[in-house]
Amino acid sequence: MDDYVVVRNDEEQYSIWPAGDPLPAGWHAEGVRGPRQECLDHIDRVWTDMRPASSRGA
């Protein structure tokens, strides 16, 4: 079973990334690691507004 990490970029968009692989520029680990589906389930719970941060306005 492969592990993944939940990552988030500066626009507050989420994704998963293979654990142990270097993160792409602009993405930061969120501290959640586990099987693919667990990471995706976490994203479903926390990412409630899918618009990029820059388009949400004040």
SULTACOR-V561484 format. One record per backbone hydrogen bond with DSSP energy under -1.0 kcal/mol. NH is the residue of the N-H (numbers start at 1). CO is the residue of the C=O. E is the energy in kcal/mol with one decimal. If there is no record, write none. Layout:
# SULTACOR-V561484
{{NH | CO | E} {NH | CO | E}}
This chain:
# SULTACOR-V561484
{{4 | 34 | -3.0} {5 | 17 | -2.6} {6 | 32 | -2.4} {7 | 15 | -2.7} {8 | 28 | -2.3} {9 | 13 | -2.0} {12 | 9 | -2.1} {15 | 7 | -2.0} {17 | 5 | -2.0} {19 | 3 | -2.2} {21 | 18 | -1.8} {27 | 24 | -1.8} {28 | 8 | -2.3} {30 | 6 | -2.9} {34 | 4 | -2.2} {39 | 35 | -2.1} {40 | 36 | -2.4} {41 | 37 | -2.6} {42 | 38 | -2.1} {43 | 39 | -2.1} {44 | 40 | -2.3} {45 | 41 | -1.5} {46 | 42 | -2.0} {47 | 43 | -2.8} {48 | 46 | -1.3} {53 | 11 | -2.1} {55 | 52 | -1.7} {56 | 53 | -1.1}}
